[in-house]
Amino acid sequence: MAQCSKNQYRKSLPAPMFEKQDINMMSILKGCIGKDLSKITMPVHFNEPLSFLQRMVEYMEYAQLLRIASEQTDPINRMKYIAAFAVSALACNWDRMGKPFNPLLGETYEIERPEFRCLCEQVSHHPPVSAFHAESPSFQFYGSIYPKIKFWGKSIEIQPKGTVTVKLPKWGETYSWNNPNCTIHNVIVGKLWMEQYGTIEIVNHQSGLKAILQFKAAGSIHKDLHRVEGTILDGNKKKLFLYGRWTDVLKCTDYDSYEAYLKDNPSKFKRSDGSKSPNSESPAHTPRKVFSKLNSLKMSSFRSLSIQDNDVHEHPHDKSPEPETVEMNIPKSQSTYSIEIPNSETLWTVDPRPDSSANYFSFTNFAMSLNEIETHMTKLQPTDSRLRPDIRKLEHGDVEGAIVEKNRLEEKQRETRKSRKTKNGGVDDWQPRWFKIKHNSITKQDDWVYAGGYWENHRNTDVDLF
């Protein structure tokens, strides 16, 4: 593992975020309803200067939680830190409205930090699938993500499909779970804000221990904005209560303390707006008022998606009042409904973002460093995301140069695929180099797993991807 101090990584980007241009978006969005956005070229103005492979590595910002989990002798304590890691991985998303660049087929990204090293590869283009494998002496963390993105008219729903897995070799344990969905609100008018919602189940496949975490939808009065609550179960017996906000903190307490607090403060755990879950219903058609908004939509009022593009429909959250009748400010994560249960232990708190974060795509300190070519990186794999010229130009504030390079790379990718098919009788025989499909006997699913060999012998100078 790399031994660099976190203070040695850069704290800003080479240039501040560019100004959003007032370009009419109707020509792009009017044909998107019900179609697959992965086949539509989106403007660079939507992007942040990272590849999705780099964005995926942000899951590892609080990797020390996995090390701490492996150090626990009690399986309940190991589970609570695994749960804290699963929640912490989402904190970087808050206020991040820039869309990462879609990885090119065969693109890779490597990173070594004191707590871990990680390799990512784009293993499929249609559908887009990104695989990753992180490891340290105390854990392995791996999986693949194939995001689905739906445009609902006034909001965007992101479904980060794919199972992620943690192994703790010291204990012979394997944990797995799926991530919650995310919705970005006020796409057409107002300030963008997001929420994570849904239930995830973290399973210890050896002991049967489970952590059930509910990411709450905000509700009409935003009472539950960012709240996450859950329980660690041993069979049918509730062991610990977990609570906090995915944006900044996760705590736990014994179940007796939670039930006593619940008895004295029932209003803090009860929804008062009668709202349904985000997916409880779906309208048949996008409202006409949405299309009237799209006709006048400008880049300055439209923010970007936050994961790879995919398909587009309408979202039940769009049944909220029209923008003219609601408060357009971003809801507050702190509220009078905050919870502080006696006998609680703090498992994780978010690191503060740099003071200049708003000028640099709302990046965290960790994100600021991801596209940096460090002094020791003298032999980067030629497919590494850091070497993409479109991302590099955007990072330096050269928007027009980024547009030219992005178009060039997309055309090069199309021509390369066409050439492969021509040589092989219409069959695209491309295969990932560092990952392979394998059936997981524990999760009972097929998934992309690390094939090995990258860190030992990975300098392939014959690849011309960029």
Disulfide bonds with the S-S distance in Angstrom:
none
